[in-house]
């Protein structure tokens, strides 16, 4: 038997040696890769732009839309909706694609075809994107009829009244062709720029009416069109002839001024003095005081023959007041402006520190600089001062003020029950 001597690896032929493979590499950072990619894209982009600028613009717009969403020059969907800015009492909404009524809140948005209904003690104030404001009075049912508010185009907003009353006001329209309207069963009332009116629909009497309080309006029934000036009223019976008449102008309020503070040692016993200007042909006036701006909670009401009245029995707090005039035919005027005042209890403890160091006008905004006690609370013309330094110094900017003379009231209260009030006069130029 033959045997084979094993080969010694050291003496093996050269061609049987294990081959060696050498690998070479170079580290490249992410920044370098990104730099090369950007450079290549820039070169490609420049080439596309030189070859076809229009195609370049379309590509860039598509990329931008993918990242940020399309920009078509129109407001966002949320800005186009009508929304509630005031809600008092029970207000319900039924969306156009729903069969259920839901409670309205400040997140509710309104679209064309939606229904809004107020209870017997409720009011709802709705604002549209063009600045038109509709106030839906108690026991009223309305439908949002139109809401066209695209940028750079005339706006058109409208509601229809099934029953009840709607007051509405328009801003200064950016386009003379913009429209704001309220329709009833038998007519359509279109309000012009910077105007106010009230529209009422009574299904039981089968008639509607509109009263213009400022600006102007046009009412149309069929082919008939009638223009209305301030304090003119149209009564529109269903199928009958339209009747036009004059109404009383609302009273101008005098005292207390809007946002005025009233400090009294015993607010409940203190007689607050209310005063207004006389209205021609008025034989009586009704003054109302409420704790809500929409007068759903009237706390005091008085009917007087003169132009002033003292009312007591009010607790400390914020109040709103208005006046209505009545003539010899028992016809009422529109409600006056609504003024707000604050009734503050004068503290019996040691009076607090409240000093006004200076005032300065910035356009139509007034800056108030002063010093009070650390931890004190301040109210300037009905607005709380949010930032008071630990040492008691403060700097407050008012809201925009109309041209003319203004009296700014600053009310303070400290932790010991003390109160103080200061007033400064400012003249805002035109």
C-alpha positions, 0 to 999 in steps of 0.5 A: 500500500502506498502512502503519501507524505503530507506536504509541509506548508513551508515547502509548498509551491508558490502558486498555492499560497493564500492570496492577500486582498487590500481594500482602500477607503476614504472617510467622507462627512455628511456635510460634504455629501450635502454640499455636493448635493446642493451644488449639483441641484444648484447647477441643475436649477440654473440650467432649468432657469436659463432654458425655461424660466416659466418651468422653473417658477412652476417647479419652485411653486410646487415644492413650496406648496408641498412644504407650506401649503398652497398660497392662492392669495385668499384667506384661510378657511378659518378666516372665511367662516363667520364666528360668534364674538358674544354669546348670552343665554342659550344659543343653538346652531344646526349645521347645513348637513346635520339634523341636530341642534347643538349648543353654540360656543366661541369655537363654532364656525358658521357656513352658508345654510347654517341655522342659528336660534336664540332663546327667550333671554339670549343674544348672539353676536356674529362677525363675518370676515369682511367686518360686518356684525350681526346681532341676533336678538332673543327668540330669533331664528336666522339662516346664513344665506351668503358668505363670499369674502375672497381677497381683492374682490367685493364681499357679499354676506347675508342672513335671512330671518325666519322670525325675530329681530337682527341688528347689523352694522357694516364696516367701511367696505374696501370695495364699493361693490361689497354687500351686506344684507338681511332678508325677510319673507317679503323683502331684502334690506341691503346696508351700505358701508359704515351703516347700522340698521335693525330688521324685524320679521313678525310671521304672526302679523305677516309683516317686517320692518327695518329702521336705519340708525346711521348711514343708509340702506336700500330695501327691495321687494320685487322690482320696488326699491326704496332708499333709507336715511338715518332714523327712517323706518319701513313697514312692509306688510306681506302683499300690502303697500310699503309704509315709510315713516320717521322714528325718534333718534336715540339719546346721546349719553352724557354721564357716567362716561364710558369706562368711567370709575365711580368710587363710593364708600357704600356702593349699595347706598350710593345714588349713581347719577345718569344723564343724557341729552334731550331728543326732539318730540320725546315725552319720556325715556327709559334708562336700563342698567345691566351686568352684561353688554348685551343686556340679557340681565337687566338689574335696574330699569327706570322710566322718567320724563326728564333727561336724568335719573339717580339710581341706587342699590347697585353692588360693586362691579362692572355695569352697562347702561343705555337709554331709549326715547319714547314719543307721544304716540308711544313709539320708541327710538333705537337704543342709544350707545352702550356705556360701561362704568365701574362701581368701586367700594372706597376702602376704610383702611389707610389709603393706598399709594398711587402716583402718576409720574407722567403720560405720553402719546404714541399716535392715538395710544396713551402711555401712563407711567406711575408708582403704586404699592407692591401687590396692588391691583390697578384698572386704567379706563376699565382695563386691568394693568397686567404688569406691575413691578415688584417695587410698585412701578408700572407702565400701561398703554391704553387702547386706541383713542379717538381724536379729542380730549379724554379723561383717563381714570386709574383705580387702585386697590391694595391688600389691606382694602384701601383704594385710590383713584387718579385722573389725567387729561389727554388731548389726542390730535386728529 
